[in-house]
Amino acid sequence: MQANLLLQVNTFNRIDDEGYLIRTDAKIKGWGASISPGFSYFISKHAALEFSLPVVSFFHQNYYAEESLYNYDKTNNLKLALQNFTPTFTFNYHF
């Protein structure tokens, strides 16, 4: 079982030709979490193959634009396994 926590912070700045900040145009902030069960198969003492499938994921995002009349646009994104069927295969080497 794998659990992830996500954090996003983006700022879009307007810069003049000399490299000075004119103003901040937009800010995006977000957070999320996901759970992905799976299994590992150890090929050798140090190498393993992993398979995981996301079951549920959630992401919340705030958007603020300086020139917008609707400054705080909030979105929530919830995905279940049937909406987000993206299995993951990985190879790990353990030292």
Contacts in CASP RR format, 6 or more apart in sequence:
PFRMAT RR
TARGET T0000
AUTHOR 0000-0000-0000
METHOD contacts of the structure
MODEL  1
MQANLLLQVNTFNRIDDEGYLIRTDAKIKGWGASISPGFSYFISKHAALE
FSLPVVSFFHQNYYAEESLYNYDKTNNLKLALQNFTPTFTFNYHF
1 35 0 8 1.000
1 36 0 8 1.000
1 37 0 8 1.000
1 38 0 8 1.000
2 35 0 8 1.000
2 36 0 8 1.000
2 37 0 8 1.000
2 38 0 8 1.000
2 52 0 8 1.000
3 33 0 8 1.000
3 34 0 8 1.000
3 35 0 8 1.000
3 36 0 8 1.000
4 33 0 8 1.000
4 34 0 8 1.000
4 35 0 8 1.000
4 36 0 8 1.000
5 31 0 8 1.000
5 32 0 8 1.000
5 33 0 8 1.000
6 30 0 8 1.000
6 31 0 8 1.000
6 32 0 8 1.000
6 33 0 8 1.000
6 34 0 8 1.000
6 59 0 8 1.000
7 30 0 8 1.000
7 31 0 8 1.000
7 32 0 8 1.000
8 28 0 8 1.000
8 29 0 8 1.000
8 30 0 8 1.000
8 31 0 8 1.000
8 61 0 8 1.000
9 28 0 8 1.000
9 29 0 8 1.000
9 30 0 8 1.000
10 27 0 8 1.000
10 28 0 8 1.000
10 29 0 8 1.000
11 24 0 8 1.000
11 26 0 8 1.000
11 27 0 8 1.000
11 28 0 8 1.000
12 24 0 8 1.000
12 25 0 8 1.000
12 26 0 8 1.000
12 27 0 8 1.000
13 21 0 8 1.000
13 22 0 8 1.000
13 23 0 8 1.000
13 24 0 8 1.000
13 25 0 8 1.000
14 21 0 8 1.000
14 22 0 8 1.000
14 23 0 8 1.000
14 24 0 8 1.000
14 25 0 8 1.000
15 21 0 8 1.000
15 22 0 8 1.000
16 22 0 8 1.000
23 66 0 8 1.000
24 66 0 8 1.000
25 65 0 8 1.000
25 66 0 8 1.000
25 67 0 8 1.000
26 63 0 8 1.000
26 64 0 8 1.000
26 65 0 8 1.000
26 66 0 8 1.000
27 63 0 8 1.000
27 64 0 8 1.000
28 61 0 8 1.000
28 62 0 8 1.000
28 63 0 8 1.000
28 64 0 8 1.000
29 61 0 8 1.000
29 62 0 8 1.000
30 59 0 8 1.000
30 60 0 8 1.000
30 61 0 8 1.000
30 62 0 8 1.000
31 59 0 8 1.000
31 60 0 8 1.000
32 57 0 8 1.000
32 58 0 8 1.000
32 59 0 8 1.000
32 60 0 8 1.000
33 57 0 8 1.000
33 58 0 8 1.000
34 54 0 8 1.000
34 56 0 8 1.000
34 57 0 8 1.000
34 58 0 8 1.000
35 54 0 8 1.000
35 55 0 8 1.000
35 56 0 8 1.000
35 57 0 8 1.000
36 52 0 8 1.000
36 53 0 8 1.000
36 54 0 8 1.000
36 55 0 8 1.000
36 88 0 8 1.000
37 52 0 8 1.000
37 53 0 8 1.000
37 55 0 8 1.000
38 50 0 8 1.000
38 51 0 8 1.000
38 52 0 8 1.000
38 53 0 8 1.000
39 50 0 8 1.000
39 51 0 8 1.000
40 48 0 8 1.000
40 49 0 8 1.000
40 50 0 8 1.000
40 92 0 8 1.000
41 48 0 8 1.000
41 49 0 8 1.000
41 50 0 8 1.000
42 48 0 8 1.000
43 49 0 8 1.000
46 93 0 8 1.000
46 94 0 8 1.000
46 95 0 8 1.000
47 91 0 8 1.000
47 92 0 8 1.000
47 93 0 8 1.000
47 94 0 8 1.000
48 91 0 8 1.000
48 92 0 8 1.000
48 94 0 8 1.000
49 89 0 8 1.000
49 90 0 8 1.000
49 91 0 8 1.000
49 92 0 8 1.000
50 88 0 8 1.000
50 89 0 8 1.000
50 90 0 8 1.000
50 91 0 8 1.000
50 92 0 8 1.000
51 87 0 8 1.000
51 88 0 8 1.000
51 89 0 8 1.000
52 87 0 8 1.000
52 88 0 8 1.000
52 90 0 8 1.000
53 81 0 8 1.000
53 85 0 8 1.000
53 87 0 8 1.000
53 88 0 8 1.000
54 79 0 8 1.000
54 81 0 8 1.000
54 84 0 8 1.000
54 86 0 8 1.000
54 88 0 8 1.000
55 80 0 8 1.000
55 81 0 8 1.000
56 78 0 8 1.000
56 79 0 8 1.000
56 80 0 8 1.000
56 81 0 8 1.000
57 77 0 8 1.000
57 78 0 8 1.000
57 79 0 8 1.000
57 84 0 8 1.000
58 76 0 8 1.000
58 77 0 8 1.000
58 78 0 8 1.000
58 79 0 8 1.000
59 76 0 8 1.000
59 77 0 8 1.000
60 74 0 8 1.000
60 75 0 8 1.000
60 76 0 8 1.000
60 77 0 8 1.000
61 74 0 8 1.000
61 75 0 8 1.000
61 76 0 8 1.000
61 77 0 8 1.000
62 72 0 8 1.000
62 73 0 8 1.000
62 74 0 8 1.000
63 72 0 8 1.000
63 73 0 8 1.000
63 74 0 8 1.000
63 75 0 8 1.000
64 71 0 8 1.000
64 72 0 8 1.000
64 73 0 8 1.000
65 71 0 8 1.000
END
